Amino acid sequence: MLTDQTIDGVIEVCHQAGAKIMEIYQKDFAIYEKSDESPLTEADLAAHKCIVAGLEAVSDLPILSEESADISWEERSSWSQYWLVDPLDGTKEFIKKNGEFTVNIALIDQGKPVFGVVYAPVLEQTYVGVVGKGAYKITSGEQVTIQPKANTGETWKVVGSRSHQSPEIQALLDSLEGETELVAMGSSLKLCLVAEGAAHLYPRLGPTSEWDTGAAQAVVEAAGGKVTIIDDSSNPLKADAPDLRYNQKDSVLNPYFLVSC
């Protein structure tokens, strides 16, 4: 049972992790290399330790974090509920110091994200979603309900990435009727732009992992949007596309997906 106390506790854990990140963000920091050659900073590790300790204080559910991803499929496949964590999503944005990085915590239940918190510490923005109850954004202490915005004939606002661009994106844009405008953003904030109605679509035709999307997908779906698998690039907006699911296989890589209202 997801209680208000647990929700508030997880928001606080995100904020604490964000404070740890900001301590390092404001000074010179070391950059290491992961096995896949993506950058790993001191901030990733500091946030990871903070989040694990915080979640263990509010829940006894297992935790899958990007920085502790070596849990076997044999073990993970038995989980019906667990916390899915990206301590610092948008490490490249962090290194560039453009502020577009987040702390992500999601609760996954039977393969579906049912609760998520996305916190952008530099922007001081927190997105919270509880599927079935709604989503909201907290900015400077002010809480506002959010929901996606359908395209009613104006230009399609399509979210793209500052760090990753796929040649397939243009083909998808060409398939849309009407003009398109690319809205650049980093990290899981891309999904949140759709959730709050600041963009209409976010197609992801490049690699992501489950911890990159779980929390923000919960925000999107709680707000009334959809995150669906793109299995037909010629018709990415088809109504019967399956939802993006979690912990369904050994690999934690996501298929291509589309975020829409």
GIRA-V677557 format. One record per residue. SS is DSSP state (H for helix, E for strand, C for the rest). PSI is psi in whole degrees, -180 to 180 (NA if undefined). OMEGA is omega in whole degrees, -180 to 180 (* if undefined). Layout:
<<SS	PSI	OMEGA> <SS	PSI	OMEGA>>
//
This chain:
<<C	124	-179> <C	107	-177> <C	162	175> <H	-35	179> <H	-41	178> <H	-43	179> <H	-50	180> <H	-38	180> <H	-42	-180> <H	-39	175> <H	-43	180> <H	-39	177> <H	-44	177> <H	-43	-179> <H	-38	177> <H	-43	178> <H	-39	177> <H	-37	178> <H	-40	177> <H	-43	179> <H	-43	-176> <H	-31	177> <H	-38	-178> <H	-35	-179> <H	-33	-175> <C	7	177> <C	178	175> <C	144	-177> <C	156	-180> <C	144	177> <E	125	179> <E	179	177> <E	131	172> <C	173	180> <C	-27	178> <C	11	176> <C	10	173> <C	152	-174> <E	143	177> <E	123	-177> <E	168	174> <H	-34	-177> <H	-40	176> <H	-48	-174> <H	-40	179> <H	-42	179> <H	-40	179> <H	-50	-179> <H	-40	180> <H	-44	-177> <H	-45	-180> <H	-45	179> <H	-41	-179> <H	-43	-180> <H	-38	178> <H	-24	179> <H	-22	-177> <H	-8	-174> <C	153	175> <C	14	179> <C	153	177> <E	161	-176> <E	128	171> <E	114	-179> <E	152	177> <H	-32	-178> <H	6	172> <H	54	-170> <C	6	-175> <C	27	176> <C	131	-174> <C	153	176> <H	-34	178> <H	-40	178> <H	-47	-176> <H	-34	-175> <C	-16	179> <C	-5	-176> <C	126	172> <C	-32	175> <E	144	176> <E	164	175> <E	133	179> <E	122	-167> <E	134	163> <E	105	-175> <E	-31	178> <E	97	180> <E	125	-175> <C	45	-179> <H	-37	179> <H	-37	176> <H	-38	178> <H	-46	-178> <H	-38	177> <H	-15	-179> <C	45	176> <C	0	174> <C	-7	-173> <C	58	176> <C	160	-172> <E	163	166> <E	128	-175> <E	126	173> <E	126	179> <E	148	169> <E	121	180> <E	130	-179> <E	115	179> <C	41	176> <C	-3	-178> <E	137	174> <E	121	-176> <E	-13	-180> <E	136	179> <E	148	173> <E	128	176> <E	120	-176> <E	125	176> <E	98	-171> <C	-36	180> <C	-42	-179> <C	-13	-178> <C	46	179> <E	135	178> <E	125	175> <E	132	-178> <E	133	177> <E	132	172> <E	111	-175> <C	130	-177> <C	-13	-178> <C	-18	178> <E	176	-178> <E	154	179> <E	164	180> <E	135	178> <E	122	177> <E	121	-179> <C	41	177> <C	-8	-180> <E	128	-178> <E	127	-178> <E	132	176> <E	140	-180> <C	155	175> <C	153	-180> <C	164	180> <C	122	178> <C	150	175> <C	114	-177> <C	24	177> <C	-12	180> <C	-175	179> <C	137	174> <E	123	172> <E	113	-173> <E	124	-177> <E	135	174> <E	179	-177> <E	143	174> <C	-29	-173> <C	-20	-177> <C	124	172> <C	133	-177> <C	138	177> <C	-21	179> <H	-18	-178> <H	-43	-177> <H	-38	178> <H	-39	178> <H	-41	179> <H	-38	180> <H	-23	-179> <C	-12	-180> <C	144	177> <C	124	179> <C	-179	-180> <C	155	177> <E	147	177> <E	124	-180> <E	127	179> <E	111	-176> <E	138	178> <E	154	178> <C	166	172> <C	-161	-178> <C	-6	175> <H	-22	179> <H	-44	178> <H	-38	-177> <H	-29	177> <H	-39	177> <H	-41	-179> <H	-35	-177> <C	5	176> <C	11	179> <C	-11	175> <C	159	-178> <C	-37	-173> <E	150	167> <E	99	175> <E	131	177> <E	106	-179> <C	47	179> <C	174	-174> <C	137	169> <C	162	175> <E	164	-173> <H	-35	-180> <H	-18	177> <H	-26	-168> <H	-21	-170> <H	-51	-177> <H	-45	-178> <H	-32	176> <H	-39	177> <H	-41	178> <H	-46	-180> <H	-50	-176> <H	-35	176> <H	-32	180> <H	-17	180> <C	7	180> <C	-173	-177> <E	148	170> <E	107	-172> <E	154	-179> <E	134	174> <C	103	176> <C	7	177> <C	93	-174> <H	-19	179> <H	-17	179> <H	69	-175> <C	-17	-177> <C	14	-176> <C	143	-169> <C	-27	-174> <C	20	178> <C	139	-179> <C	150	177> <E	151	174> <C	128	-177> <C	168	-173> <C	150	175> <C	44	-179> <C	-5	-175> <C	172	-180> <C	-47	-179> <C	144	176> <C	11	177> <E	139	177> <C	152	165> <C	172	172> <C	148	-177> <E	167	179> <E	131	174> <E	125	-175> <E	175	179> <C	NA	*>>
//
